[in-house]
Amino acid sequence: MRRATKEHDTRQQHAADRYAQARGLHLERAPGGRISPVDYVARASPRYGEPVVEALEFKCRGCGIGAFPDVWAEDRKVAALAYASAFYDCEAYLVVEWADGEQRRINVDDIRRAAGGAPVVRHRQDRDDERDSDLVWCVPVMFMEKIPLDG
């Protein structure tokens, strides 16, 4: 597993802040910090004791939204979202932000349906190790809900 760079962390935090503002939610890093299976949990307000209403995994793409017809969601992240949804008794979403600023999300329960029911093995072309592969769900962008953002 690759370690996230400072640039990646900054971009992900910016995407999370934009999502929280658009949805009117209070986001906090999921318990466990960098070893947490999901990136954030969302509450309706920052008041102590407020229930978690969403568990979130963010993915920041380096291309515009029209570059590829689908998004690859790692199977282990999809499983972590499903677990967080059950643990917190809340909705869980994969949220993707593209380089052009557009954000879309998909509920973890819809990922399997949108992807055709089974994960596939993806071999990484962008790394030096030809054995580097992941089990992924290929989620068509057209099945993802657009998040209306300001600015």
Secondary structure by P-SEA (a helix, b strand, c coil): cccccaaaaaaaaaaaaaaaaaaccccccccccccccccccccccccccccccccbbbbbbccccccccbbbbbaaaaaaaaaaaaaacbbbbbbbbcccbbbbbbcccccccccccbbbbbbbcccccccccccccccccccbbbbbbcc
